[in-house]
Amino acid sequence: MANRLFRAVIMGPPGSGKGTISGRIAQSFGLQHLSSGDFIRENIAANTEAGVLAKSYIDKGLLVPDHVMTRLLLPRLEEMTRHSWVLDGFPRTLAQANALNSVCKLDMVVSLNVPFETLKERLSHRWVHPASGRVYNMEFNPPRVQGVDDISGEPLVKSDDDKPEAVVARLRHYKDNAKPVIDLYKAKGILHTFSGTETDKIWPYISSLVSAKVRS
Ligand code: G5P
């Protein structure tokens, strides 16, 4: 558990393991895990105005516009002023990074650097439970029963986002948009980049770093 408030952002292309790493950080260090993708999926499920709008972009493999994302995310962050958190999937653009900067000070940013071929392979093995957003990988974290969500027993589906053409487009968008954000955090001296093809091998290094920062 953190001794003082601690705020971390996990960046990385689609399929790089942001959700997996953030979940482990949250669990190991007693932080709240905030995920932009989960916020969007909650809003889509609740049929809010922002959710309906966001879905129209996600269905085309596009990023949700900055003003929609900041409207969804910033109020949630402002409610968390007394909590330590790890934020996954936001910011993805320089405008989002500037908006985040206006509401909080980050302690660290982790950038996951995973080769393109590994990402393509991973996303092609990914299945989701649409109602909850739970994600499975047929090799890395398979469901207990093939094709079925562990908790609800409902069928798993392949997201349109994970079809090969959409994956290539998403990876390209990520690179273009993330570069200025990565440069910004590098200039602030809070960026830590981890490269590799396996989350389980990267994790011990991230865990040691977070442990040192949380307790510093
Ligand atoms: P999301 O939900 O943020 P993505 O596409 O950025 O979605 P994704 O695909 O959920 O990110 P991730 O969180 O980086 O990936 O990675 P993960 O889920 O932990 O792991 C990916 C898969 O690989 C899983 O099946 C996992 O089990 C497996 N895996 C992990 N590690 C390993 C490993 O070592 N080996 C193997 N074999 N497998 C592994 O956003 C969804 C959409 O919402 C919009 C965008 O349109 C986005 O595409 N959006 C935003 N738009 C604008 N601005 C923002 N800030 C936005 N945030 C979301």
py3Dmol code that shows the C-alpha trace and the ligand (Angstrom):
import py3Dmol

protein = """\
ATOM      1  CA  MET A   1       0.000   0.000   0.000  1.00  0.00           C
ATOM      2  CA  ALA A   2       1.285   3.483  -0.883  1.00  0.00           C
ATOM      3  CA  ASN A   3       2.431   5.684   2.029  1.00  0.00           C
ATOM      4  CA  ARG A   4       1.412   8.828   0.176  1.00  0.00           C
ATOM      5  CA  LEU A   5      -0.697   9.576  -2.886  1.00  0.00           C
ATOM      6  CA  PHE A   6       0.811   7.983  -5.951  1.00  0.00           C
ATOM      7  CA  ARG A   7      -0.215   8.460  -9.593  1.00  0.00           C
ATOM      8  CA  ALA A   8       1.031   6.424 -12.517  1.00  0.00           C
ATOM      9  CA  VAL A   9       0.097   6.220 -16.188  1.00  0.00           C
ATOM     10  CA  ILE A  10       0.626   3.101 -18.298  1.00  0.00           C
ATOM     11  CA  MET A  11       1.028   3.764 -22.009  1.00  0.00           C
ATOM     12  CA  GLY A  12       1.431   1.314 -24.839  1.00  0.00           C
ATOM     13  CA  PRO A  13      -0.055   0.262 -28.147  1.00  0.00           C
ATOM     14  CA  PRO A  14      -3.178  -1.902 -28.347  1.00  0.00           C
ATOM     15  CA  GLY A  15      -2.416  -5.366 -26.993  1.00  0.00           C
ATOM     16  CA  SER A  16       0.844  -4.318 -25.305  1.00  0.00           C
ATOM     17  CA  GLY A  17      -0.376  -5.422 -21.878  1.00  0.00           C
ATOM     18  CA  LYS A  18      -1.487  -2.077 -20.346  1.00  0.00           C
ATOM     19  CA  GLY A  19      -4.553  -3.653 -18.768  1.00  0.00           C
ATOM     20  CA  THR A  20      -2.654  -6.700 -17.510  1.00  0.00           C
ATOM     21  CA  ILE A  21       0.229  -4.657 -16.038  1.00  0.00           C
ATOM     22  CA  SER A  22      -2.094  -2.023 -14.526  1.00  0.00           C
ATOM     23  CA  GLY A  23      -4.178  -4.744 -12.886  1.00  0.00           C
ATOM     24  CA  ARG A  24      -1.050  -6.268 -11.343  1.00  0.00           C
ATOM     25  CA  ILE A  25       0.209  -2.879 -10.104  1.00  0.00           C
ATOM     26  CA  ALA A  26      -3.199  -2.093  -8.598  1.00  0.00           C
ATOM     27  CA  GLN A  27      -3.377  -5.439  -6.851  1.00  0.00           C
ATOM     28  CA  SER A  28       0.237  -5.537  -5.638  1.00  0.00           C
ATOM     29  CA  PHE A  29       0.392  -1.962  -4.357  1.00  0.00           C
ATOM     30  CA  GLY A  30      -3.204  -1.274  -3.314  1.00  0.00           C
ATOM     31  CA  LEU A  31      -3.880   1.364  -5.990  1.00  0.00           C
ATOM     32  CA  GLN A  32      -7.113   2.006  -7.861  1.00  0.00           C
ATOM     33  CA  HIS A  33      -7.005   0.805 -11.467  1.00  0.00           C
ATOM     34  CA  LEU A  34      -8.615   3.290 -13.851  1.00  0.00           C
ATOM     35  CA  SER A  35      -8.949   2.250 -17.482  1.00  0.00           C
ATOM     36  CA  SER A  36     -10.080   4.568 -20.264  1.00  0.00           C
ATOM     37  CA  GLY A  37     -11.299   1.556 -22.265  1.00  0.00           C
ATOM     38  CA  ASP A  38     -13.388   0.356 -19.295  1.00  0.00           C
ATOM     39  CA  PHE A  39     -14.892   3.838 -18.782  1.00  0.00           C
ATOM     40  CA  ILE A  40     -15.879   3.888 -22.436  1.00  0.00           C
ATOM     41  CA  ARG A  41     -17.361   0.373 -22.281  1.00  0.00           C
ATOM     42  CA  GLU A  42     -19.343   1.294 -19.141  1.00  0.00           C
ATOM     43  CA  ASN A  43     -20.730   4.330 -20.957  1.00  0.00           C
ATOM     44  CA  ILE A  44     -21.570   2.273 -24.031  1.00  0.00           C
ATOM     45  CA  ALA A  45     -23.357  -0.294 -21.853  1.00  0.00           C
ATOM     46  CA  ALA A  46     -25.277   2.481 -20.050  1.00  0.00           C
ATOM     47  CA  ASN A  47     -26.118   4.089 -23.407  1.00  0.00           C
ATOM     48  CA  THR A  48     -24.961   7.551 -22.296  1.00  0.00           C
ATOM     49  CA  GLU A  49     -24.567  10.299 -24.888  1.00  0.00           C
ATOM     50  CA  ALA A  50     -20.755  10.078 -24.627  1.00  0.00           C
ATOM     51  CA  GLY A  51     -20.923   6.265 -24.861  1.00  0.00           C
ATOM     52  CA  VAL A  52     -23.002   6.320 -28.057  1.00  0.00           C
ATOM     53  CA  LEU A  53     -20.624   8.859 -29.582  1.00  0.00           C
ATOM     54  CA  ALA A  54     -17.515   6.913 -28.490  1.00  0.00           C
ATOM     55  CA  LYS A  55     -18.879   3.673 -29.963  1.00  0.00           C
ATOM     56  CA  SER A  56     -19.251   5.237 -33.393  1.00  0.00           C
ATOM     57  CA  TYR A  57     -15.472   5.892 -33.430  1.00  0.00           C
ATOM     58  CA  ILE A  58     -14.358   2.597 -31.856  1.00  0.00           C
ATOM     59  CA  ASP A  59     -16.413   0.650 -34.414  1.00  0.00           C
ATOM     60  CA  LYS A  60     -14.314   2.276 -37.139  1.00  0.00           C
ATOM     61  CA  GLY A  61     -11.042   1.483 -35.323  1.00  0.00           C
ATOM     62  CA  LEU A  62     -10.544   5.203 -34.551  1.00  0.00           C
ATOM     63  CA  LEU A  63      -9.576   7.010 -31.365  1.00  0.00           C
ATOM     64  CA  VAL A  64     -12.425   8.687 -29.538  1.00  0.00           C
ATOM     65  CA  PRO A  65     -12.074  12.514 -29.954  1.00  0.00           C
ATOM     66  CA  ASP A  66     -10.182  14.318 -27.208  1.00  0.00           C
ATOM     67  CA  HIS A  67     -13.139  16.399 -26.002  1.00  0.00           C
ATOM     68  CA  VAL A  68     -15.262  13.261 -25.485  1.00  0.00           C
ATOM     69  CA  MET A  69     -12.448  11.462 -23.651  1.00  0.00           C
ATOM     70  CA  THR A  70     -11.640  14.362 -21.355  1.00  0.00           C
ATOM     71  CA  ARG A  71     -15.358  14.820 -20.582  1.00  0.00           C
ATOM     72  CA  LEU A  72     -15.511  11.155 -19.563  1.00  0.00           C
ATOM     73  CA  LEU A  73     -12.240  10.904 -17.689  1.00  0.00           C
ATOM     74  CA  LEU A  74     -11.535  14.177 -15.902  1.00  0.00           C
ATOM     75  CA  PRO A  75     -14.593  14.154 -13.619  1.00  0.00           C
ATOM     76  CA  ARG A  76     -13.663  10.595 -12.551  1.00  0.00           C
ATOM     77  CA  LEU A  77     -10.106  11.710 -11.772  1.00  0.00           C
ATOM     78  CA  GLU A  78     -11.353  14.737  -9.865  1.00  0.00           C
ATOM     79  CA  GLU A  79     -13.353  12.340  -7.635  1.00  0.00           C
ATOM     80  CA  MET A  80     -10.124  10.474  -6.881  1.00  0.00           C
ATOM     81  CA  THR A  81      -8.156  13.285  -5.251  1.00  0.00           C
ATOM     82  CA  ARG A  82      -7.738  11.220  -2.057  1.00  0.00           C
ATOM     83  CA  HIS A  83      -6.762   7.992  -3.803  1.00  0.00           C
ATOM     84  CA  SER A  84      -3.625   6.603  -5.368  1.00  0.00           C
ATOM     85  CA  TRP A  85      -4.222   5.257  -8.843  1.00  0.00           C
ATOM     86  CA  VAL A  86      -2.796   3.713 -11.966  1.00  0.00           C
ATOM     87  CA  LEU A  87      -4.362   4.966 -15.168  1.00  0.00           C
ATOM     88  CA  ASP A  88      -4.342   2.776 -18.264  1.00  0.00           C
ATOM     89  CA  GLY A  89      -5.065   4.016 -21.802  1.00  0.00           C
ATOM     90  CA  PHE A  90      -5.162   7.759 -21.100  1.00  0.00           C
ATOM     91  CA  PRO A  91      -3.585  10.039 -22.265  1.00  0.00           C
ATOM     92  CA  ARG A  92      -3.216   8.918 -25.845  1.00  0.00           C
ATOM     93  CA  THR A  93      -2.735  12.351 -27.428  1.00  0.00           C
ATOM     94  CA  LEU A  94      -0.905  15.535 -26.495  1.00  0.00           C
ATOM     95  CA  ALA A  95      -4.224  17.343 -25.891  1.00  0.00           C
ATOM     96  CA  GLN A  96      -5.229  14.605 -23.415  1.00  0.00           C
ATOM     97  CA  ALA A  97      -1.815  14.815 -21.702  1.00  0.00           C
ATOM     98  CA  ASN A  98      -2.234  18.565 -21.268  1.00  0.00           C
ATOM     99  CA  ALA A  99      -5.756  18.083 -19.870  1.00  0.00           C
ATOM    100  CA  LEU A 100      -4.460  15.476 -17.408  1.00  0.00           C
ATOM    101  CA  ASN A 101      -1.641  17.798 -16.390  1.00  0.00           C
ATOM    102  CA  SER A 102      -4.215  20.431 -15.454  1.00  0.00           C
ATOM    103  CA  VAL A 103      -5.853  18.165 -12.820  1.00  0.00           C
ATOM    104  CA  CYS A 104      -2.986  16.178 -11.302  1.00  0.00           C
ATOM    105  CA  LYS A 105       0.743  15.665 -11.021  1.00  0.00           C
ATOM    106  CA  LEU A 106       2.023  12.274 -12.180  1.00  0.00           C
ATOM    107  CA  ASP A 107       4.737  10.370 -10.311  1.00  0.00           C
ATOM    108  CA  MET A 108       5.648   8.073 -13.165  1.00  0.00           C
ATOM    109  CA  VAL A 109       4.739   7.010 -16.690  1.00  0.00           C
ATOM    110  CA  VAL A 110       5.445   3.508 -17.963  1.00  0.00           C
ATOM    111  CA  SER A 111       5.657   3.041 -21.715  1.00  0.00           C
ATOM    112  CA  LEU A 112       5.379  -0.552 -22.938  1.00  0.00           C
ATOM    113  CA  ASN A 113       7.373  -1.227 -26.069  1.00  0.00           C
ATOM    114  CA  VAL A 114       6.288  -4.510 -27.667  1.00  0.00           C
ATOM    115  CA  PRO A 115       7.226  -5.528 -31.236  1.00  0.00           C
ATOM    116  CA  PHE A 116       4.551  -5.071 -33.911  1.00  0.00           C
ATOM    117  CA  GLU A 117       4.478  -8.778 -34.888  1.00  0.00           C
ATOM    118  CA  THR A 118       3.898  -9.793 -31.244  1.00  0.00           C
ATOM    119  CA  LEU A 119       1.002  -7.330 -30.951  1.00  0.00           C
ATOM    120  CA  LYS A 120      -0.622  -8.599 -34.149  1.00  0.00           C
ATOM    121  CA  GLU A 121      -0.296 -12.180 -32.942  1.00  0.00           C
ATOM    122  CA  ARG A 122      -1.696 -11.395 -29.473  1.00  0.00           C
ATOM    123  CA  LEU A 123      -4.675  -9.442 -30.707  1.00  0.00           C
ATOM    124  CA  SER A 124      -5.567 -12.202 -33.149  1.00  0.00           C
ATOM    125  CA  HIS A 125      -5.814 -14.637 -30.189  1.00  0.00           C
ATOM    126  CA  ARG A 126      -7.925 -12.291 -28.099  1.00  0.00           C
ATOM    127  CA  TRP A 127     -11.565 -12.906 -27.207  1.00  0.00           C
ATOM    128  CA  VAL A 128     -13.788 -10.602 -25.194  1.00  0.00           C
ATOM    129  CA  HIS A 129     -16.932 -10.835 -23.096  1.00  0.00           C
ATOM    130  CA  PRO A 130     -18.776  -7.824 -24.536  1.00  0.00           C
ATOM    131  CA  ALA A 131     -21.019  -7.100 -21.546  1.00  0.00           C
ATOM    132  CA  SER A 132     -18.181  -6.816 -18.992  1.00  0.00           C
ATOM    133  CA  GLY A 133     -15.142  -6.048 -21.186  1.00  0.00           C
ATOM    134  CA  ARG A 134     -13.294  -9.075 -19.699  1.00  0.00           C
ATOM    135  CA  VAL A 135     -10.517 -10.078 -22.068  1.00  0.00           C
ATOM    136  CA  TYR A 136      -9.028 -13.529 -22.651  1.00  0.00           C
ATOM    137  CA  ASN A 137      -6.112 -14.742 -24.697  1.00  0.00           C
ATOM    138  CA  MET A 138      -6.287 -18.330 -25.878  1.00  0.00           C
ATOM    139  CA  GLU A 139      -2.615 -18.850 -24.914  1.00  0.00           C
ATOM    140  CA  PHE A 140      -1.834 -16.399 -22.094  1.00  0.00           C
ATOM    141  CA  ASN A 141      -5.031 -16.363 -20.013  1.00  0.00           C
ATOM    142  CA  PRO A 142      -7.568 -18.744 -21.550  1.00  0.00           C
ATOM    143  CA  PRO A 143     -11.097 -18.995 -20.127  1.00  0.00           C
ATOM    144  CA  ARG A 144     -11.774 -22.049 -17.944  1.00  0.00           C
ATOM    145  CA  VAL A 145     -14.189 -23.363 -20.590  1.00  0.00           C
ATOM    146  CA  GLN A 146     -13.297 -22.632 -24.196  1.00  0.00           C
ATOM    147  CA  GLY A 147     -15.402 -19.858 -25.774  1.00  0.00           C
ATOM    148  CA  VAL A 148     -17.230 -18.981 -22.533  1.00  0.00           C
ATOM    149  CA  ASP A 149     -16.797 -16.140 -19.984  1.00  0.00           C
ATOM    150  CA  ASP A 150     -15.590 -17.484 -16.589  1.00  0.00           C
ATOM    151  CA  ILE A 151     -18.012 -15.398 -14.510  1.00  0.00           C
ATOM    152  CA  SER A 152     -21.237 -15.093 -16.500  1.00  0.00           C
ATOM    153  CA  GLY A 153     -20.985 -18.270 -18.608  1.00  0.00           C
ATOM    154  CA  GLU A 154     -21.919 -16.156 -21.649  1.00  0.00           C
ATOM    155  CA  PRO A 155     -20.235 -16.614 -25.052  1.00  0.00           C
ATOM    156  CA  LEU A 156     -16.993 -14.812 -25.894  1.00  0.00           C
ATOM    157  CA  VAL A 157     -16.705 -12.913 -29.180  1.00  0.00           C
ATOM    158  CA  LYS A 158     -13.931 -11.594 -31.380  1.00  0.00           C
ATOM    159  CA  SER A 159     -14.057  -7.805 -31.453  1.00  0.00           C
ATOM    160  CA  ASP A 160     -14.167  -6.079 -34.875  1.00  0.00           C
ATOM    161  CA  ASP A 161     -11.206  -4.062 -33.513  1.00  0.00           C
ATOM    162  CA  ASP A 162      -9.064  -7.213 -33.444  1.00  0.00           C
ATOM    163  CA  LYS A 163      -9.529  -8.152 -37.102  1.00  0.00           C
ATOM    164  CA  PRO A 164      -6.185  -7.892 -39.006  1.00  0.00           C
ATOM    165  CA  GLU A 165      -6.891  -4.690 -41.030  1.00  0.00           C
ATOM    166  CA  ALA A 166      -8.257  -2.880 -37.960  1.00  0.00           C
ATOM    167  CA  VAL A 167      -5.243  -3.981 -35.878  1.00  0.00           C
ATOM    168  CA  VAL A 168      -2.736  -2.554 -38.366  1.00  0.00           C
ATOM    169  CA  ALA A 169      -4.649   0.762 -38.476  1.00  0.00           C
ATOM    170  CA  ARG A 170      -4.867   0.957 -34.662  1.00  0.00           C
ATOM    171  CA  LEU A 171      -1.144   0.322 -34.264  1.00  0.00           C
ATOM    172  CA  ARG A 172      -0.312   3.039 -36.798  1.00  0.00           C
ATOM    173  CA  HIS A 173      -2.615   5.574 -35.076  1.00  0.00           C
ATOM    174  CA  TYR A 174      -1.017   4.746 -31.739  1.00  0.00           C
ATOM    175  CA  LYS A 175       2.494   5.460 -32.983  1.00  0.00           C
ATOM    176  CA  ASP A 176       1.574   8.820 -34.544  1.00  0.00           C
ATOM    177  CA  ASN A 177      -0.362  10.071 -31.529  1.00  0.00           C
ATOM    178  CA  ALA A 178       1.840   8.699 -28.753  1.00  0.00           C
ATOM    179  CA  LYS A 179       5.161  10.146 -29.927  1.00  0.00           C
ATOM    180  CA  PRO A 180       4.582  13.731 -28.685  1.00  0.00           C
ATOM    181  CA  VAL A 181       3.135  12.382 -25.399  1.00  0.00           C
ATOM    182  CA  ILE A 182       6.174  10.172 -24.845  1.00  0.00           C
ATOM    183  CA  ASP A 183       8.471  13.098 -25.673  1.00  0.00           C
ATOM    184  CA  LEU A 184       6.616  15.284 -23.154  1.00  0.00           C
ATOM    185  CA  TYR A 185       6.985  12.761 -20.310  1.00  0.00           C
ATOM    186  CA  LYS A 186      10.615  12.097 -21.249  1.00  0.00           C
ATOM    187  CA  ALA A 187      11.305  15.844 -20.985  1.00  0.00           C
ATOM    188  CA  LYS A 188       9.642  15.870 -17.539  1.00  0.00           C
ATOM    189  CA  GLY A 189      11.960  13.020 -16.452  1.00  0.00           C
ATOM    190  CA  ILE A 190       9.132  10.660 -15.422  1.00  0.00           C
ATOM    191  CA  LEU A 191       9.109   8.261 -18.392  1.00  0.00           C
ATOM    192  CA  HIS A 192      10.239   4.626 -17.988  1.00  0.00           C
ATOM    193  CA  THR A 193      10.218   2.416 -21.080  1.00  0.00           C
ATOM    194  CA  PHE A 194      10.100  -1.382 -20.888  1.00  0.00           C
ATOM    195  CA  SER A 195      10.670  -3.493 -23.973  1.00  0.00           C
ATOM    196  CA  GLY A 196       9.936  -7.169 -24.500  1.00  0.00           C
ATOM    197  CA  THR A 197       7.620  -9.770 -25.937  1.00  0.00           C
ATOM    198  CA  GLU A 198       6.330 -11.298 -22.683  1.00  0.00           C
ATOM    199  CA  THR A 199       4.407  -9.500 -19.944  1.00  0.00           C
ATOM    200  CA  ASP A 200       5.583 -11.997 -17.315  1.00  0.00           C
ATOM    201  CA  LYS A 201       9.235 -11.132 -18.081  1.00  0.00           C
ATOM    202  CA  ILE A 202       8.671  -7.352 -18.066  1.00  0.00           C
ATOM    203  CA  TRP A 203       6.563  -7.406 -14.905  1.00  0.00           C
ATOM    204  CA  PRO A 204       9.336  -7.991 -12.279  1.00  0.00           C
ATOM    205  CA  TYR A 205      11.205  -4.885 -13.524  1.00  0.00           C
ATOM    206  CA  ILE A 206       8.068  -2.744 -13.427  1.00  0.00           C
ATOM    207  CA  SER A 207       7.154  -4.116 -10.014  1.00  0.00           C
ATOM    208  CA  SER A 208      10.600  -3.194  -8.586  1.00  0.00           C
ATOM    209  CA  LEU A 209      10.390   0.300 -10.026  1.00  0.00           C
ATOM    210  CA  VAL A 210       6.877   0.938  -8.704  1.00  0.00           C
ATOM    211  CA  SER A 211       7.867  -0.471  -5.334  1.00  0.00           C
ATOM    212  CA  ALA A 212      10.795   1.968  -5.102  1.00  0.00           C
ATOM    213  CA  LYS A 213       8.665   4.939  -6.219  1.00  0.00           C
ATOM    214  CA  VAL A 214       5.657   4.161  -4.018  1.00  0.00           C
ATOM    215  CA  ARG A 215       7.827   3.901  -0.941  1.00  0.00           C
ATOM    216  CA  SER A 216      10.138   6.841  -1.728  1.00  0.00           C
TER     217      SER A 216
END
"""
ligand_1 = """\
58
G5P
P -8.617 0.010 -24.721
O -9.590 -0.860 -24.040
O -7.683 0.869 -23.939
P -6.422 -0.934 -26.357
O -6.703 -1.392 -27.751
O -5.549 0.230 -26.220
O -7.859 -0.919 -25.719
P -6.045 -3.381 -25.292
O -6.269 -3.996 -26.644
O -7.090 -3.560 -24.252
O -5.691 -1.910 -25.486
P -3.822 -3.660 -23.521
O -4.649 -3.143 -22.380
O -2.600 -2.902 -23.896
O -4.684 -3.951 -24.804
O -3.334 -5.098 -23.235
P -4.025 -6.291 -22.410
O -5.503 -6.252 -22.557
O -3.404 -6.364 -21.064
O -3.413 -7.484 -23.256
C -3.832 -7.670 -24.583
C -4.062 -9.181 -24.813
O -2.794 -9.838 -24.776
C -4.929 -9.830 -23.742
O -5.678 -10.859 -24.332
C -3.891 -10.395 -22.744
O -4.384 -11.484 -22.030
C -2.766 -10.809 -23.708
N -1.424 -10.741 -23.159
C -0.888 -9.859 -22.282
N 0.402 -10.152 -22.040
C 0.705 -11.251 -22.792
C 1.882 -12.035 -23.004
O 2.949 -11.813 -22.416
N 1.781 -13.075 -23.879
C 0.631 -13.368 -24.533
N 0.610 -14.411 -25.390
N -0.504 -12.651 -24.378
C -0.466 -11.613 -23.523
O -9.373 1.000 -25.728
C -10.332 0.505 -26.640
C -10.644 1.606 -27.623
O -11.220 2.713 -26.928
C -10.749 3.939 -27.456
C -9.928 3.604 -28.682
O -10.760 3.582 -29.811
C -9.437 2.194 -28.335
O -9.076 1.464 -29.481
N -9.972 4.648 -26.445
C -9.543 5.911 -26.581
N -9.685 6.814 -27.592
C -9.103 8.016 -27.439
N -8.406 8.366 -26.340
C -8.231 7.502 -25.289
N -7.521 7.878 -24.199
C -8.836 6.215 -25.390
N -8.866 5.132 -24.577
C -9.558 4.195 -25.227
"""
view = py3Dmol.view(width=600, height=400)
view.addModel(protein, "pdb")
view.setStyle({"model": 0}, {"cartoon": {"style": "trace"}})
view.addModel(ligand_1, "xyz")
view.setStyle({"model": 1}, {"stick": {}})
view.zoomTo()
view.show()
